[in-house]
Amino acid sequence: MKKISVLIADDHEVVRQGIHKSLEDTTDISVDGETGDGSEALDMAIHGTFDVVILDISMPGPGGIEIVKELTQRKPDLPILVLSMHPAKQYAVRTIRAGAAGYLTKETLSPEIVTAVRTIASGQRFVTSTVAEQLASAVANGCPDRSALAQLSDREYQVLCMIGAGKTLKEIATELTLSPKTVSTYRARILEKTGLETTADLVRYAVTEGLVS
């Protein structure tokens, strides 16, 4: 029986080791690639022969949602399981809309991650009850979401979540491999789209919207 070939992309080695152990303890799943860099993850996924990609939402290089969109275009038959330290409300709907087949927080590594890999490898989607609620809320009554949050680009949304978590613009720039000037531009756009005025306003807004764990 052919094993499910998995690529793990996460910049935290301890997390990769934990996922690796959970998957390798099975008889039908094989971890055949690992990386902690977004650009390398994209290259490996495109040129490799993996059956499933487990992708951290926040890594050096391209953002997780950007990688999901790119892979969905380049390899539409390759299912992606997004793994994140952030609550489902922050990224679940955006990643599923971008093309991900499933979303899990890092609090639910094992044994749920094994079930998730098997599920999406079979061509189905894997969503927890929490993610299902977020998806249902997002499409309630079939109306488009015209909220300020919905108007943010994926990168702007990511920067807002990081500002809400108390990170400085310099720290955000380092983590996202961007220049401080670029992050400042994102901050300015977020302020404009949300109608807010200061970073303190953004922090309060992120907390109120449940974007901070």
FILO-19810 format. One record per residue (C-alpha): x, y, z; residue in three letters. Coordinates in nm, 2 decimals. Layout:
BEGIN
X:X	Y:Y	Z:Z	r:Ala
...
***
This chain:
BEGIN
X:0.00	Y:0.00	Z:0.00	r:Met
X:0.14	Y:0.34	Z:-0.10	r:Lys
X:0.19	Y:0.57	Z:0.20	r:Lys
X:0.06	Y:0.93	Z:0.20	r:Ile
X:0.37	Y:1.14	Z:0.13	r:Ser
X:0.38	Y:1.46	Z:0.34	r:Val
X:0.58	Y:1.78	Z:0.33	r:Leu
X:0.60	Y:1.96	Z:0.67	r:Ile
X:0.67	Y:2.34	Z:0.64	r:Ala
X:0.71	Y:2.51	Z:0.98	r:Asp
X:0.99	Y:2.74	Z:1.10	r:Asp
X:0.99	Y:2.59	Z:1.46	r:His
X:1.20	Y:2.27	Z:1.47	r:Glu
X:1.03	Y:2.15	Z:1.78	r:Val
X:0.69	Y:2.17	Z:1.61	r:Val
X:0.82	Y:1.99	Z:1.30	r:Arg
X:0.96	Y:1.72	Z:1.52	r:Gln
X:0.63	Y:1.68	Z:1.70	r:Gly
X:0.43	Y:1.66	Z:1.38	r:Ile
X:0.69	Y:1.42	Z:1.23	r:His
X:0.67	Y:1.18	Z:1.52	r:Lys
X:0.28	Y:1.19	Z:1.52	r:Ser
X:0.27	Y:1.10	Z:1.15	r:Leu
X:0.56	Y:0.85	Z:1.14	r:Glu
X:0.39	Y:0.65	Z:1.42	r:Asp
X:0.13	Y:0.55	Z:1.17	r:Thr
X:0.15	Y:0.28	Z:0.91	r:Thr
X:0.01	Y:0.47	Z:0.62	r:Asp
X:0.18	Y:0.82	Z:0.63	r:Ile
X:0.54	Y:0.91	Z:0.55	r:Ser
X:0.71	Y:1.24	Z:0.61	r:Val
X:0.93	Y:1.29	Z:0.30	r:Asp
X:1.02	Y:1.65	Z:0.33	r:Gly
X:1.07	Y:1.93	Z:0.59	r:Glu
X:1.15	Y:2.30	Z:0.57	r:Thr
X:1.13	Y:2.61	Z:0.79	r:Gly
X:1.13	Y:2.86	Z:0.50	r:Asp
X:0.83	Y:2.98	Z:0.30	r:Gly
X:1.01	Y:3.01	Z:-0.03	r:Ser
X:1.17	Y:2.67	Z:0.00	r:Glu
X:0.83	Y:2.52	Z:0.10	r:Ala
X:0.68	Y:2.66	Z:-0.22	r:Leu
X:0.96	Y:2.53	Z:-0.43	r:Asp
X:0.96	Y:2.18	Z:-0.27	r:Met
X:0.58	Y:2.15	Z:-0.30	r:Ala
X:0.57	Y:2.26	Z:-0.67	r:Ile
X:0.86	Y:2.04	Z:-0.78	r:His
X:0.80	Y:1.75	Z:-0.54	r:Gly
X:0.56	Y:1.45	Z:-0.55	r:Thr
X:0.39	Y:1.50	Z:-0.21	r:Phe
X:0.03	Y:1.40	Z:-0.14	r:Asp
X:-0.02	Y:1.65	Z:0.14	r:Val
X:0.15	Y:1.98	Z:0.25	r:Val
X:0.13	Y:2.08	Z:0.62	r:Ile
X:0.19	Y:2.45	Z:0.62	r:Leu
X:0.26	Y:2.70	Z:0.90	r:Asp
X:0.07	Y:3.03	Z:0.84	r:Ile
X:0.37	Y:3.24	Z:0.96	r:Ser
X:0.72	Y:3.16	Z:0.83	r:Met
X:1.02	Y:3.36	Z:0.69	r:Pro
X:0.95	Y:3.44	Z:0.32	r:Gly
X:0.61	Y:3.45	Z:0.15	r:Pro
X:0.31	Y:3.45	Z:0.39	r:Gly
X:0.12	Y:3.13	Z:0.44	r:Gly
X:-0.19	Y:3.25	Z:0.26	r:Ile
X:0.02	Y:3.37	Z:-0.03	r:Glu
X:0.17	Y:3.02	Z:-0.05	r:Ile
X:-0.17	Y:2.86	Z:-0.04	r:Val
X:-0.29	Y:3.07	Z:-0.33	r:Lys
X:0.02	Y:3.00	Z:-0.54	r:Glu
X:0.00	Y:2.63	Z:-0.48	r:Leu
X:-0.37	Y:2.62	Z:-0.55	r:Thr
X:-0.30	Y:2.78	Z:-0.89	r:Gln
X:0.01	Y:2.57	Z:-0.97	r:Arg
X:-0.09	Y:2.23	Z:-0.82	r:Lys
X:-0.47	Y:2.24	Z:-0.76	r:Pro
X:-0.48	Y:1.87	Z:-0.68	r:Asp
X:-0.23	Y:1.90	Z:-0.39	r:Leu
X:-0.42	Y:1.94	Z:-0.06	r:Pro
X:-0.29	Y:2.18	Z:0.20	r:Ile
X:-0.34	Y:2.16	Z:0.57	r:Leu
X:-0.27	Y:2.50	Z:0.73	r:Val
X:-0.13	Y:2.47	Z:1.08	r:Leu
X:-0.13	Y:2.79	Z:1.30	r:Ser
X:-0.06	Y:2.91	Z:1.65	r:Met
X:-0.34	Y:3.16	Z:1.59	r:His
X:-0.71	Y:3.11	Z:1.69	r:Pro
X:-0.94	Y:2.99	Z:1.41	r:Ala
X:-1.11	Y:3.33	Z:1.39	r:Lys
X:-0.79	Y:3.50	Z:1.28	r:Gln
X:-0.71	Y:3.30	Z:0.96	r:Tyr
X:-0.93	Y:2.99	Z:0.91	r:Ala
X:-1.18	Y:3.15	Z:0.67	r:Val
X:-0.91	Y:3.33	Z:0.48	r:Arg
X:-0.70	Y:3.02	Z:0.43	r:Thr
X:-1.00	Y:2.80	Z:0.33	r:Ile
X:-1.11	Y:3.07	Z:0.08	r:Arg
X:-0.75	Y:3.08	Z:-0.05	r:Ala
X:-0.77	Y:2.71	Z:-0.13	r:Gly
X:-0.65	Y:2.52	Z:0.18	r:Ala
X:-0.82	Y:2.19	Z:0.24	r:Ala
X:-0.81	Y:2.22	Z:0.62	r:Gly
X:-0.70	Y:2.43	Z:0.92	r:Tyr
X:-0.57	Y:2.33	Z:1.26	r:Leu
X:-0.43	Y:2.52	Z:1.55	r:Thr
X:-0.10	Y:2.40	Z:1.70	r:Lys
X:-0.29	Y:2.31	Z:2.02	r:Glu
X:-0.44	Y:2.01	Z:1.83	r:Thr
X:-0.14	Y:1.84	Z:1.69	r:Leu
X:-0.20	Y:1.47	Z:1.78	r:Ser
X:-0.40	Y:1.27	Z:1.71	r:Pro
X:-0.62	Y:1.51	Z:1.52	r:Glu
X:-0.35	Y:1.60	Z:1.28	r:Ile
X:-0.33	Y:1.23	Z:1.17	r:Val
X:-0.70	Y:1.23	Z:1.10	r:Thr
X:-0.67	Y:1.56	Z:0.91	r:Ala
X:-0.39	Y:1.44	Z:0.69	r:Val
X:-0.59	Y:1.12	Z:0.60	r:Arg
X:-0.90	Y:1.32	Z:0.54	r:Thr
X:-0.76	Y:1.57	Z:0.30	r:Ile
X:-0.54	Y:1.31	Z:0.12	r:Ala
X:-0.87	Y:1.13	Z:0.03	r:Ser
X:-1.00	Y:1.45	Z:-0.14	r:Gly
X:-1.22	Y:1.57	Z:0.14	r:Gln
X:-1.19	Y:1.89	Z:0.35	r:Arg
X:-1.11	Y:1.88	Z:0.72	r:Phe
X:-1.26	Y:2.15	Z:0.94	r:Val
X:-1.31	Y:2.14	Z:1.32	r:Thr
X:-1.64	Y:2.25	Z:1.47	r:Ser
X:-1.48	Y:2.59	Z:1.55	r:Thr
X:-1.37	Y:2.65	Z:1.19	r:Val
X:-1.71	Y:2.53	Z:1.06	r:Ala
X:-1.88	Y:2.80	Z:1.27	r:Glu
X:-1.64	Y:3.06	Z:1.13	r:Gln
X:-1.72	Y:2.95	Z:0.77	r:Leu
X:-2.09	Y:2.94	Z:0.84	r:Ala
X:-2.08	Y:3.29	Z:0.99	r:Ser
X:-1.88	Y:3.42	Z:0.69	r:Ala
X:-2.14	Y:3.30	Z:0.44	r:Val
X:-2.45	Y:3.37	Z:0.65	r:Ala
X:-2.75	Y:3.47	Z:0.43	r:Asn
X:-2.52	Y:3.46	Z:0.13	r:Gly
X:-2.42	Y:3.82	Z:0.18	r:Cys
X:-2.07	Y:3.94	Z:0.11	r:Pro
X:-1.87	Y:4.06	Z:0.40	r:Asp
X:-1.83	Y:4.43	Z:0.37	r:Arg
X:-1.67	Y:4.48	Z:0.71	r:Ser
X:-1.34	Y:4.67	Z:0.75	r:Ala
X:-1.17	Y:4.34	Z:0.82	r:Leu
X:-1.29	Y:4.19	Z:0.50	r:Ala
X:-1.15	Y:4.49	Z:0.30	r:Gln
X:-0.80	Y:4.42	Z:0.43	r:Leu
X:-0.56	Y:4.23	Z:0.20	r:Ser
X:-0.42	Y:3.91	Z:0.34	r:Asp
X:-0.09	Y:4.07	Z:0.43	r:Arg
X:-0.26	Y:4.37	Z:0.59	r:Glu
X:-0.47	Y:4.13	Z:0.79	r:Tyr
X:-0.16	Y:3.95	Z:0.90	r:Gln
X:0.01	Y:4.27	Z:1.01	r:Val
X:-0.30	Y:4.38	Z:1.20	r:Leu
X:-0.30	Y:4.05	Z:1.39	r:Cys
X:0.06	Y:4.09	Z:1.48	r:Met
X:0.01	Y:4.45	Z:1.59	r:Ile
X:-0.28	Y:4.33	Z:1.81	r:Gly
X:-0.05	Y:4.08	Z:1.96	r:Ala
X:0.18	Y:4.36	Z:2.08	r:Gly
X:0.46	Y:4.33	Z:1.83	r:Lys
X:0.65	Y:4.64	Z:1.72	r:Thr
X:0.67	Y:4.73	Z:1.35	r:Leu
X:1.04	Y:4.64	Z:1.36	r:Lys
X:0.96	Y:4.29	Z:1.50	r:Glu
X:0.69	Y:4.24	Z:1.24	r:Ile
X:0.93	Y:4.34	Z:0.97	r:Ala
X:1.19	Y:4.09	Z:1.09	r:Thr
X:0.94	Y:3.81	Z:1.12	r:Glu
X:0.79	Y:3.87	Z:0.78	r:Leu
X:1.12	Y:3.94	Z:0.61	r:Thr
X:1.00	Y:4.29	Z:0.51	r:Leu
X:1.15	Y:4.63	Z:0.54	r:Ser
X:1.02	Y:4.85	Z:0.83	r:Pro
X:0.91	Y:5.10	Z:0.57	r:Lys
X:0.69	Y:4.84	Z:0.40	r:Thr
X:0.54	Y:4.74	Z:0.73	r:Val
X:0.47	Y:5.11	Z:0.81	r:Ser
X:0.29	Y:5.13	Z:0.47	r:Thr
X:0.07	Y:4.83	Z:0.56	r:Tyr
X:-0.01	Y:4.99	Z:0.90	r:Arg
X:-0.11	Y:5.32	Z:0.72	r:Ala
X:-0.34	Y:5.12	Z:0.49	r:Arg
X:-0.50	Y:4.94	Z:0.78	r:Ile
X:-0.56	Y:5.26	Z:0.96	r:Leu
X:-0.72	Y:5.41	Z:0.66	r:Glu
X:-0.95	Y:5.11	Z:0.59	r:Lys
X:-1.05	Y:5.07	Z:0.95	r:Thr
X:-1.10	Y:5.44	Z:1.01	r:Gly
X:-0.87	Y:5.43	Z:1.31	r:Leu
X:-0.59	Y:5.68	Z:1.40	r:Glu
X:-0.33	Y:5.52	Z:1.62	r:Thr
X:-0.15	Y:5.19	Z:1.68	r:Thr
X:-0.32	Y:5.18	Z:2.02	r:Ala
X:-0.65	Y:5.20	Z:1.84	r:Asp
X:-0.55	Y:4.90	Z:1.62	r:Leu
X:-0.45	Y:4.70	Z:1.93	r:Val
X:-0.79	Y:4.76	Z:2.09	r:Arg
X:-0.97	Y:4.69	Z:1.76	r:Tyr
X:-0.78	Y:4.35	Z:1.72	r:Ala
X:-0.88	Y:4.25	Z:2.07	r:Val
X:-1.24	Y:4.35	Z:2.02	r:Thr
X:-1.26	Y:4.15	Z:1.70	r:Glu
X:-1.11	Y:3.84	Z:1.87	r:Gly
X:-0.79	Y:3.85	Z:1.66	r:Leu
X:-0.57	Y:3.81	Z:1.97	r:Val
X:-0.54	Y:3.48	Z:2.15	r:Ser
***
